[in-house]
Amino acid sequence: MQDINIKVTDRNGVTHDVIAPTDMAMNLMEVVRSYELAPEGTIGICGGMAMCASCQCYVKSDHELPEMSESEDAMLAEAFYVEDNSRLACQIQMTAALNNLEIELAPEY
C-alpha cells in the first residue's frame, strides 16, 4: 500500500494538501469528493463516466498522465473554461507515479 500526496486548489483559490491511496482504484475526482473540496453536487455529476466535465481540472505539475481517451477529449471539446492543461479528474487514476501532483479545479459553470 502506498499513499501519495496531491495539492488541490479549490474553486475559491485555497490550496489543500491531501493524501490519496493508490490501492483502492480511486480516481482524482473521487479523491476530491472524499475530501469535500467542492460543494456536493458540483463535481462528478455523471459519476465519473466522462460525460459532464464537472470535474474538469488544470494540471499544474509536470507529471506525465495517461493519454486522453476519445470520450474525455470529446467532453473537453464541449466544456467551458478549457485550457491546454485541462483534464477530467474522473479519468486520472491514482498511481504512485502521481505523487506530488498539483491540480486546480476549473470554475463551475
C-alpha atoms as a printed R data frame, in Angstrom:
    type eleno elety resid chain resno       x      y       z
1   ATOM     1    CA   MET     A     1   0.000  0.000   0.000
2   ATOM     2    CA   GLN     A     2   1.303  3.416  -0.933
3   ATOM     3    CA   ASP     A     3  -0.402  6.721  -0.375
4   ATOM     4    CA   ILE     A     4   0.545  9.734  -2.472
5   ATOM     5    CA   ASN     A     5   0.462 13.458  -1.800
6   ATOM     6    CA   ILE     A     6  -1.589 15.755  -4.034
7   ATOM     7    CA   LYS     A     7  -2.066 19.525  -3.988
8   ATOM     8    CA   VAL     A     8  -5.591 20.568  -4.975
9   ATOM     9    CA   THR     A     9  -6.513 24.215  -5.431
10  ATOM    10    CA   ASP     A    10 -10.263 24.508  -4.977
11  ATOM    11    CA   ARG     A    11 -12.630 26.875  -6.799
12  ATOM    12    CA   ASN     A    12 -12.087 29.521  -4.103
13  ATOM    13    CA   GLY     A    13  -8.326 29.569  -4.699
14  ATOM    14    CA   VAL     A    14  -7.473 27.680  -1.499
15  ATOM    15    CA   THR     A    15  -4.777 25.018  -1.855
16  ATOM    16    CA   HIS     A    16  -5.231 21.764   0.050
17  ATOM    17    CA   ASP     A    17  -2.578 19.109   0.667
18  ATOM    18    CA   VAL     A    18  -4.346 15.765   0.518
19  ATOM    19    CA   ILE     A    19  -3.300 12.143   0.760
20  ATOM    20    CA   ALA     A    20  -4.663  9.714  -1.819
21  ATOM    21    CA   PRO     A    21  -4.491  5.935  -1.657
22  ATOM    22    CA   THR     A    22  -3.139  4.100  -4.691
23  ATOM    23    CA   ASP     A    23  -4.532  0.712  -3.665
24  ATOM    24    CA   MET     A    24  -8.267  1.475  -3.826
25  ATOM    25    CA   ALA     A    25  -8.742  2.038  -7.596
26  ATOM    26    CA   MET     A    26  -9.764  5.635  -6.933
27  ATOM    27    CA   ASN     A    27  -9.648  8.385  -9.494
28  ATOM    28    CA   LEU     A    28  -8.811 12.031  -8.814
29  ATOM    29    CA   MET     A    29 -12.472 13.106  -8.875
30  ATOM    30    CA   GLU     A    30 -13.261 10.592  -6.115
31  ATOM    31    CA   VAL     A    31 -10.357 11.913  -4.041
32  ATOM    32    CA   VAL     A    32 -11.621 15.494  -4.400
33  ATOM    33    CA   ARG     A    33 -15.115 14.385  -3.424
34  ATOM    34    CA   SER     A    34 -13.877 12.378  -0.437
35  ATOM    35    CA   TYR     A    35 -12.141 15.477   0.954
36  ATOM    36    CA   GLU     A    36 -15.224 17.617   0.153
37  ATOM    37    CA   LEU     A    37 -13.131 20.138  -1.786
38  ATOM    38    CA   ALA     A    38 -16.109 21.115  -3.948
39  ATOM    39    CA   PRO     A    39 -19.727 21.570  -2.860
40  ATOM    40    CA   GLU     A    40 -21.903 18.459  -3.062
41  ATOM    41    CA   GLY     A    41 -23.472 18.103  -6.489
42  ATOM    42    CA   THR     A    42 -20.930 20.301  -8.290
43  ATOM    43    CA   ILE     A    43 -18.275 17.735  -9.174
44  ATOM    44    CA   GLY     A    44 -18.640 14.277 -10.651
45  ATOM    45    CA   ILE     A    45 -22.274 14.752 -11.604
46  ATOM    46    CA   CYS     A    46 -22.131 11.934 -14.181
47  ATOM    47    CA   GLY     A    47 -20.486  9.590 -11.688
48  ATOM    48    CA   GLY     A    48 -17.105  9.550 -13.406
49  ATOM    49    CA   MET     A    49 -18.177  8.470 -16.885
50  ATOM    50    CA   ALA     A    50 -16.503 11.412 -18.756
51  ATOM    51    CA   MET     A    51 -19.947 12.689 -19.725
52  ATOM    52    CA   CYS     A    52 -20.332 16.035 -17.929
53  ATOM    53    CA   ALA     A    53 -16.964 17.822 -17.409
54  ATOM    54    CA   SER     A    54 -18.000 18.924 -13.904
55  ATOM    55    CA   CYS     A    55 -14.666 17.534 -12.655
56  ATOM    56    CA   GLN     A    56 -12.518 19.422 -15.143
57  ATOM    57    CA   CYS     A    57  -9.207 20.421 -13.631
58  ATOM    58    CA   TYR     A    58  -5.992 22.101 -14.695
59  ATOM    59    CA   VAL     A    59  -2.837 20.053 -14.221
60  ATOM    60    CA   LYS     A    60  -0.214 22.413 -12.788
61  ATOM    61    CA   SER     A    61   2.675 19.973 -12.304
62  ATOM    62    CA   ASP     A    62   4.798 18.284 -14.962
63  ATOM    63    CA   HIS     A    63   3.513 14.771 -14.354
64  ATOM    64    CA   GLU     A    64   3.112 12.506 -17.330
65  ATOM    65    CA   LEU     A    65  -0.525 11.480 -17.354
66  ATOM    66    CA   PRO     A    66  -2.156  8.636 -19.273
67  ATOM    67    CA   GLU     A    67  -3.161  9.577 -22.792
68  ATOM    68    CA   MET     A    68  -6.567 11.204 -23.051
69  ATOM    69    CA   SER     A    69  -9.345  8.865 -24.206
70  ATOM    70    CA   GLU     A    70 -11.629  9.768 -27.097
71  ATOM    71    CA   SER     A    71 -14.546 10.292 -24.702
72  ATOM    72    CA   GLU     A    72 -12.524 12.623 -22.465
73  ATOM    73    CA   ASP     A    73 -11.263 14.594 -25.466
74  ATOM    74    CA   ALA     A    74 -14.813 14.900 -26.851
75  ATOM    75    CA   MET     A    75 -16.196 16.054 -23.494
76  ATOM    76    CA   LEU     A    76 -13.493 18.700 -23.084
77  ATOM    77    CA   ALA     A    77 -14.220 19.918 -26.622
78  ATOM    78    CA   GLU     A    78 -17.705 20.873 -25.385
79  ATOM    79    CA   ALA     A    79 -16.743 22.179 -21.928
80  ATOM    80    CA   PHE     A    80 -16.307 25.753 -20.728
81  ATOM    81    CA   TYR     A    81 -13.036 27.259 -19.402
82  ATOM    82    CA   VAL     A    82 -10.874 24.655 -21.200
83  ATOM    83    CA   GLU     A    83  -7.119 25.289 -21.160
84  ATOM    84    CA   ASP     A    84  -4.190 23.401 -22.709
85  ATOM    85    CA   ASN     A    85  -3.652 21.620 -19.375
86  ATOM    86    CA   SER     A    86  -7.308 20.666 -18.842
87  ATOM    87    CA   ARG     A    87  -8.187 17.092 -17.923
88  ATOM    88    CA   LEU     A    88 -11.200 15.358 -16.430
89  ATOM    89    CA   ALA     A    89 -10.323 14.311 -12.889
90  ATOM    90    CA   CYS     A    90 -12.539 11.222 -13.214
91  ATOM    91    CA   GLN     A    91 -10.186  9.895 -15.886
92  ATOM    92    CA   ILE     A    92  -6.998 10.152 -13.789
93  ATOM    93    CA   GLN     A    93  -6.410  7.005 -11.731
94  ATOM    94    CA   MET     A    94  -4.367  7.337  -8.551
95  ATOM    95    CA   THR     A    95  -0.974  5.688  -9.037
96  ATOM    96    CA   ALA     A    96   2.388  6.012  -7.310
97  ATOM    97    CA   ALA     A    97   3.697  7.916 -10.367
98  ATOM    98    CA   LEU     A    98   1.342 10.794  -9.494
99  ATOM    99    CA   ASN     A    99   2.955 11.570  -6.132
100 ATOM   100    CA   ASN     A   100   3.088 15.367  -5.669
101 ATOM   101    CA   LEU     A   101   0.575 16.000  -8.469
102 ATOM   102    CA   GLU     A   102  -0.720 19.581  -8.444
103 ATOM   103    CA   ILE     A   103  -4.102 20.483  -9.880
104 ATOM   104    CA   GLU     A   104  -6.609 23.317  -9.808
105 ATOM   105    CA   LEU     A   105 -10.339 22.729 -10.139
106 ATOM   106    CA   ALA     A   106 -11.846 24.536 -13.131
107 ATOM   107    CA   PRO     A   107 -14.603 27.060 -12.413
108 ATOM   108    CA   GLU     A   108 -18.117 25.714 -12.042
109 ATOM   109    CA   TYR     A   109 -20.461 26.592 -14.888
